[in-house]
């Protein structure tokens, strides 16, 4: 039996996912009369995590809609900022370690798997902890069990950070999270962290913070200026409502990790 045909058009922001012949206006797609529109869109290469809406013959439609012959379909990109069913909490795959550390630097809850635990386990964790899975793996974002997901469009960490902050607008609280394990930082007296410090650090610094989870110690070290630049740029653009910058909210505005190896627990990802 001859299959029916619809015509489909993709938002310019989604065109990188589809074959080049589908990037210039509407193109014909054969359907089997039983597959949903969501399935058709995914079969053409676009993860549903990146779809902000579907329009069929000028009217909104859901992913469960079964297209009829001759329908004109428009696939829209996600509107920014994207609304979530819960607070903006993230899970990053093994390839996004630098992005995870920068999000944590800004106080954003960013769990990260430093080893490849496999797509099923990542998707299951996303669902169990209600985290947005961030990945550049398009296949991973097709998994049905995801609570939510988002494709990271750039390979450059600075652009990746802007992409995530623009898309989800998470509240920023710089210097409040451990960049090693995602735990929260607290003010620490110098006397309480001496065992973690080398002599030069002990003599040169007096203001410290410590992770409440892995006990990693932080202070204003050699990389503070570089990290402060990352924080300042993000806060200026994304830190407050209506474009108003939000003041850094960390206990001590500290930045770099201790010189001595952290306890074994610091290797955990949260």
N, C-alpha and C positions, 0 to 999 in steps of 0.2 A: 504494500500500500504506500502511495506517495505521501511523504511527510508534509505537514503544513509549514507555512513560512510566516515569520514575523520580521519586523524591521526594528533594529535597535541602535541607539546612539549613546555614547558614553561622555560624561563630564570630562573636560580637558584634564582635570587633575587625576583621572583614572586611566588615561590613555596609555600610560607606561605599562599597564598590566596586560593590555590586549595586543593582538596581532596588528601589524602596521596597517593592514588594509581596512581595519575597523576604526582608525583614528581620524578619518575625515568624514564627518557626518554619519548618516544612518547607513547601516549595511544589513543585508538579508541574513537571517538565521533560520535554519530548518529545525523544527521542533517535533516531538513525537506525540503531542496531544495529551500526555499524562505528566510530564515533568513540570515541576514548579518553576516559576520565574527565577527564584533564588538559585535553583540548580542550574538553570540556563546561564545565568550571569557568572556563576562560579566556573562552569565548564569553559567559559570564554577567557578565564584567567583572573578574574577580579575577586579577591576575598570579600566576603560579606562584611567583614570588619571595616572595610573602607567605603561601604555604600551608605549614603545618608538618606536615600529615598528612591522610590521607583515610581515612575509616572507612565500610565498606560492610556493611550488615546486622550491625553490631557488631564487625567484624573489620578490621584494618588492610589497606589496599589501596594500590597504586602508581598513579602517573599514567597508566601504560600499560593499566590495567584497562579493558576494554570493558564498560560497564554492561548488565545484563540487565533486562528489564521487571520493574517492581515493586520494585527494590532501593531501600533506604533509605540515603542518603548523607549523611555529615556532613563538612564541610570545616573543618579546624582551622587556627588561626593559628600562626605561627612561635613556638616557645618561646624565651624569653629567659633567659640569653644564648644566641644562636644559634651553633652550631658551624660552622666553615668547614673546607674541605679544606686550607687553607694559612693563613699569618699574616694578620691583619686589615689589609689594605691597600685603599685606596679610590680611586675615580675619581668625580669629581663633574661634573655637566653645567653648562652655562653659567649657569644660574639660581641656583647655590648657592655663589657666591663667598665670601660672608661665612661660611658654614659651613666651607668649605675653610680659610679663614684661622684660624678658631677651632680646628679640628682640628690644624692645624700648630702653633699656639700651644701645644697640649698635647703636642706631639711625635708625633702620629699621622701616619703616611704617607698623605698625601691629595693625589693628583694632581688637577689642575683644568684644564679647558679654558675659557679666558677668551673664546673666540669659538665660535660654533656650527659645529662640524665635521660635523654630521649624525649621525643615529642609527646608520647602518651603521659609521661610523668609531669612534664611542664604543663600540659593542658589540665591535668587533674589538679595540680596545685593552684592554677589560676581559678578553677571552679571552687575548690575547697576554701581558699582564702579570699575569694572575691577580689582578685587582682587583675588589672589590665595587662595582658601579656604583650610585651614589646619585642618585636623581632623583624629581621630582614628576610626571614624564611617565609615565603608566600605559602608554601605547602602547610606549614605549621598553623598558619592563621585560618586554614580551612577546617580545622578540627571542630566538630560540633560541640564538644564538651567545654570549650572555653567559656569563662564567665564574660570576658570581653577581651578584645585584642586590638592591636594597631600596628600597621606596617611602619617601620622607621625608614624614611625615604632617602636619607643621605648616608654615606659611609664616613663622613667627617664628624667627629664628636661635637664640635661647636654647633654645627647645623642640626645635628640630632637633638641636642638639648633645646634649641630654639623650636624645633618641630614639636617636641613633646609638650613644652610649656605653652606654646601657642594653641595646640589642639585641646589640651585638657585643663589648662589654667589652674594647676594645683596651688594651694596656699604655700608661700615660701617662708621658711624660718631658718635662714642661713646659720651655719655653725652649731646646729643642735643635734646632728646625727653623726654617728661613727661611719666614716667612709669605708672602714674595713668590714663591718658586719651589719650595719643598718640600725644598731641599737641607739639609744638616746644618750646624750652627753650631760654630765653634771659638773658643777664646779668642784675642783679638787684642791685641797691644801697641798702645798709643796711637800710637807712632811709625810703626807699619806702616799705619795707616789715616788719617793726617793729610790725605791728598789728598781723602778723602771727606767731610771735616768742614768746617763753617762756623766762623768765629771764635768765636761764642758757645758752640758745642758743645765746641770744643777747650778753651776756658777753663773750662767748667763741669763736665766729666765726665772721668773717668780710667779707667773700666772699660768695655771694649768686647768685642763678639763680631763675627765676620764669617762670612758664608755661604761654604762651601767650593766652591759651584757658581757663583753669580752675583756673589759678592763684596759683596753688600749688607752694610752695617755697622749694628750694633744697639747701643743703650745704654739706660740707665734714663732715659727722657725724660718728656715731659709726660703721656703716656697710660699710664705704667707702673701707676699706681694702679688705673685702670679695667681694664686687662688682668690685673693681679694678682687683681682680684676675680673675673674669669671663671675664672682658673686655680684659685684657692682653692676656689670653689664646686664645680668639676668634680672636683678632687682629693679633697675631703671626701666626695663621694658615690660616686665611681667609681675612686678612685686606688689602692686596694689590696685584697688578698684579705680576705674576711670584714668588709668595711666599714672596714678600717684605712686611714687616709690615707697616701698615699705622698709622701715629700718631693720637692719640685721637683728635677729631675735635670739642669737646664741648666748649662752651664759657668759662666755669669755671672749667670743670672736677669735678663738684659737683655730689652728689650721693643720699642722702637720704631725705625723705620727711619731711615736717614740723611736729612739735609735736602737734600743734593745729589742730582741724578738718579743712579740706579744705572747701571752699564754696560748696554749693549744686551742682553747675555745674560740680564739679570734678567727680561726679559719672557717667557722660556720657561716653559712649564708642564711639570711632571714627574709 
